[in-house]
Amino acid sequence: MAALNPIEITEEQGRRIPRIAGTRIRVSEVVMMHLRNHSSIEWILENYEVLDHAKIYAALAYYYQHQAELDAEMETPVDTADGVLLSDLIAKAKRNQP
């Protein structure tokens, strides 16, 4: 049975992080892949077996409802020790796909 709310909020280093319910996948990851890196919904489905259409569209809907805070999250370093941006990690992963 599908989760009632496809998005859950987790705490990470004192920040609230929206994720796809039942996964560790951040809403911002789906947004980065689809809107900024121009990955198709089909590509995301093929590469993330735990996702389905409903979860992807729920992530996009959540993004549009909370756009300012998620845009800020996507530009925040994932690991402050080396300053890696989430957007850079996703772009690199997409380049390495056949």
N, C-alpha and C positions, 0 to 999 in steps of 0.2 A: 504494500500500500504506500502511495506517495505521501511525503510529508505535507502536513497542512500548510506550513509556511516554507516555501522552497529556499528562503534565505534565513540564515541564522547569524547572530552576532557573537563573535568570540572576543576575548580580551587577549591582547598580545603587547607586552611591554608598555602597559598602561594605555593602550589605544584600543578603540572598538573597531574590529575588522569584520565586515560582512562577508560571509562565505556561502557557497552552495551547501544547503543542509545535508549533513551526513558525509561531507567530504572536507578536504583541506583546501579546496580550490576557492580562491578569493573571487569576489564579484569583479574586482578590478582586473584580474587576469583575463576573464572572459571579455571584458570591455576592451582591454588592450589588444587582444587577438583580433576581435571582430571590427572594432571601430578605428583603431589607430594603425593596426598592421594589415587591415583589409583581408583577414582570413574569413573564408565563407563559413556559414553555419555547418555545412557538410564537413569541412576540414576539421572544425572543432570536434564534431561528433566522432569522426574517424580517429582522432588523436587523444580523445578523452572519453574512454568507454563508460565512465560513471555518469556522464552527462547525457541528457536527452533534450529534445526540442524545448520542452516546458521549462527545464532548468536554465537553459541558455536564455530564453526569452524573459524569464523571471529576473535573471541577473541584469539584463539590459533594461528592463523596466525599473528595477531598483536603482540602477545608475541614473536614469533620467529623473528619478524622484530625489536623488541625493547627489546631483552632479558636482556641485562645488566641493563638497568634502571628499568625494572619490577622486576628482581631478588632483586635489592636493595630495592624497595618498599615493597616487601613481607617480608623483614627482618626488616622493620622499624616499631616501635610500633604504633599501631592504636590509642591508647589513651596514650599520654605520662605521664599522671597522674599515671597510674598503670602499664604501660609498656606492655600491652597486644599485642602480635604479631598477625597479620592477619592469619598466618599459624596455630597458636594455636586455634584461634576461629573456623576455618574451620574444623580442626581435631576434636574438641570437638563436633561440630554440627553433624559430620558424625557418631561419636560414639553413639550419642543419637538417631539415626535413627533406626527403626526396621529392 
